[in-house]
Amino acid sequence: MLNRITALVVLSAAAAAFLPSAVATASPEGTMTLTARFEPRSMVKVGGGKGPSPGETIVFSTSLKRGGKPAGRGEFVQTVVDPKYRGISIRADLLLADGTIELQGGGVSLRPPGEAKPTRETDMAIVGGTGAYAGAAGSADLSATGHLTQRLILTFSD
């Protein structure tokens, strides 16, 4: 009887170790286009004084659409890190019905010596995700499409 229980425990442990990798979802591939609509009421500035100052943080939310239909929420955090060139660090959580996509990036508003002229468009890295986006990697190109809207083109890579 003890040998049967031991064998069952060993078999169960082996199955538990094997099954998660056998049923793991593949990382997403290709591109996805979302439209983000900024919601002014959601914007909150934390810290800082007159003018941009290091540590000043702005948080805001967006509604996301895909193909013109509601697709989820975007939660953004922007932190000032360089007052001289108005440099910011940006993090975003895209909350979709089938999982989340995590973005990180940064940029400047004023041109540092030797750098290209800043533009309104922002490139961000896809640094992970959950659900259908588990293991996601790639890049996100954000560009203004209106006063309160942006287009996010997400390009997934291996």
Secondary structure as a PSIPRED ss2 file (coil, helix, strand):
# PSIPRED VFORMAT (PSIPRED V4.0)

   1 M C   1.000  0.000  0.000
   2 L H   0.000  1.000  0.000
   3 N H   0.000  1.000  0.000
   4 R H   0.000  1.000  0.000
   5 I H   0.000  1.000  0.000
   6 T H   0.000  1.000  0.000
   7 A H   0.000  1.000  0.000
   8 L H   0.000  1.000  0.000
   9 V H   0.000  1.000  0.000
  10 V H   0.000  1.000  0.000
  11 L H   0.000  1.000  0.000
  12 S H   0.000  1.000  0.000
  13 A H   0.000  1.000  0.000
  14 A H   0.000  1.000  0.000
  15 A H   0.000  1.000  0.000
  16 A H   0.000  1.000  0.000
  17 A H   0.000  1.000  0.000
  18 F H   0.000  1.000  0.000
  19 L H   0.000  1.000  0.000
  20 P H   0.000  1.000  0.000
  21 S H   0.000  1.000  0.000
  22 A H   0.000  1.000  0.000
  23 V C   1.000  0.000  0.000
  24 A C   1.000  0.000  0.000
  25 T C   1.000  0.000  0.000
  26 A C   1.000  0.000  0.000
  27 S C   1.000  0.000  0.000
  28 P C   1.000  0.000  0.000
  29 E C   1.000  0.000  0.000
  30 G E   0.000  0.000  1.000
  31 T E   0.000  0.000  1.000
  32 M E   0.000  0.000  1.000
  33 T E   0.000  0.000  1.000
  34 L E   0.000  0.000  1.000
  35 T E   0.000  0.000  1.000
  36 A E   0.000  0.000  1.000
  37 R E   0.000  0.000  1.000
  38 F E   0.000  0.000  1.000
  39 E C   1.000  0.000  0.000
  40 P H   0.000  1.000  0.000
  41 R H   0.000  1.000  0.000
  42 S H   0.000  1.000  0.000
  43 M C   1.000  0.000  0.000
  44 V E   0.000  0.000  1.000
  45 K E   0.000  0.000  1.000
  46 V E   0.000  0.000  1.000
  47 G C   1.000  0.000  0.000
  48 G C   1.000  0.000  0.000
  49 G C   1.000  0.000  0.000
  50 K C   1.000  0.000  0.000
  51 G C   1.000  0.000  0.000
  52 P C   1.000  0.000  0.000
  53 S C   1.000  0.000  0.000
  54 P C   1.000  0.000  0.000
  55 G C   1.000  0.000  0.000
  56 E C   1.000  0.000  0.000
  57 T E   0.000  0.000  1.000
  58 I E   0.000  0.000  1.000
  59 V E   0.000  0.000  1.000
  60 F E   0.000  0.000  1.000
  61 S E   0.000  0.000  1.000
  62 T E   0.000  0.000  1.000
  63 S E   0.000  0.000  1.000
  64 L E   0.000  0.000  1.000
  65 K E   0.000  0.000  1.000
  66 R E   0.000  0.000  1.000
  67 G C   1.000  0.000  0.000
  68 G C   1.000  0.000  0.000
  69 K E   0.000  0.000  1.000
  70 P E   0.000  0.000  1.000
  71 A E   0.000  0.000  1.000
  72 G E   0.000  0.000  1.000
  73 R E   0.000  0.000  1.000
  74 G E   0.000  0.000  1.000
  75 E E   0.000  0.000  1.000
  76 F E   0.000  0.000  1.000
  77 V E   0.000  0.000  1.000
  78 Q E   0.000  0.000  1.000
  79 T E   0.000  0.000  1.000
  80 V E   0.000  0.000  1.000
  81 V E   0.000  0.000  1.000
  82 D E   0.000  0.000  1.000
  83 P C   1.000  0.000  0.000
  84 K C   1.000  0.000  0.000
  85 Y C   1.000  0.000  0.000
  86 R C   1.000  0.000  0.000
  87 G E   0.000  0.000  1.000
  88 I E   0.000  0.000  1.000
  89 S E   0.000  0.000  1.000
  90 I E   0.000  0.000  1.000
  91 R E   0.000  0.000  1.000
  92 A E   0.000  0.000  1.000
  93 D E   0.000  0.000  1.000
  94 L E   0.000  0.000  1.000
  95 L E   0.000  0.000  1.000
  96 L E   0.000  0.000  1.000
  97 A C   1.000  0.000  0.000
  98 D C   1.000  0.000  0.000
  99 G E   0.000  0.000  1.000
 100 T E   0.000  0.000  1.000
 101 I E   0.000  0.000  1.000
 102 E E   0.000  0.000  1.000
 103 L E   0.000  0.000  1.000
 104 Q E   0.000  0.000  1.000
 105 G E   0.000  0.000  1.000
 106 G E   0.000  0.000  1.000
 107 G E   0.000  0.000  1.000
 108 V C   1.000  0.000  0.000
 109 S C   1.000  0.000  0.000
 110 L C   1.000  0.000  0.000
 111 R C   1.000  0.000  0.000
 112 P C   1.000  0.000  0.000
 113 P C   1.000  0.000  0.000
 114 G C   1.000  0.000  0.000
 115 E C   1.000  0.000  0.000
 116 A C   1.000  0.000  0.000
 117 K C   1.000  0.000  0.000
 118 P C   1.000  0.000  0.000
 119 T C   1.000  0.000  0.000
 120 R C   1.000  0.000  0.000
 121 E C   1.000  0.000  0.000
 122 T E   0.000  0.000  1.000
 123 D E   0.000  0.000  1.000
 124 M E   0.000  0.000  1.000
 125 A E   0.000  0.000  1.000
 126 I E   0.000  0.000  1.000
 127 V E   0.000  0.000  1.000
 128 G E   0.000  0.000  1.000
 129 G E   0.000  0.000  1.000
 130 T C   1.000  0.000  0.000
 131 G H   0.000  1.000  0.000
 132 A H   0.000  1.000  0.000
 133 Y H   0.000  1.000  0.000
 134 A C   1.000  0.000  0.000
 135 G C   1.000  0.000  0.000
 136 A C   1.000  0.000  0.000
 137 A C   1.000  0.000  0.000
 138 G E   0.000  0.000  1.000
 139 S E   0.000  0.000  1.000
 140 A E   0.000  0.000  1.000
 141 D E   0.000  0.000  1.000
 142 L E   0.000  0.000  1.000
 143 S E   0.000  0.000  1.000
 144 A E   0.000  0.000  1.000
 145 T C   1.000  0.000  0.000
 146 G C   1.000  0.000  0.000
 147 H C   1.000  0.000  0.000
 148 L C   1.000  0.000  0.000
 149 T E   0.000  0.000  1.000
 150 Q E   0.000  0.000  1.000
 151 R E   0.000  0.000  1.000
 152 L E   0.000  0.000  1.000
 153 I E   0.000  0.000  1.000
 154 L E   0.000  0.000  1.000
 155 T E   0.000  0.000  1.000
 156 F E   0.000  0.000  1.000
 157 S C   1.000  0.000  0.000
 158 D C   1.000  0.000  0.000
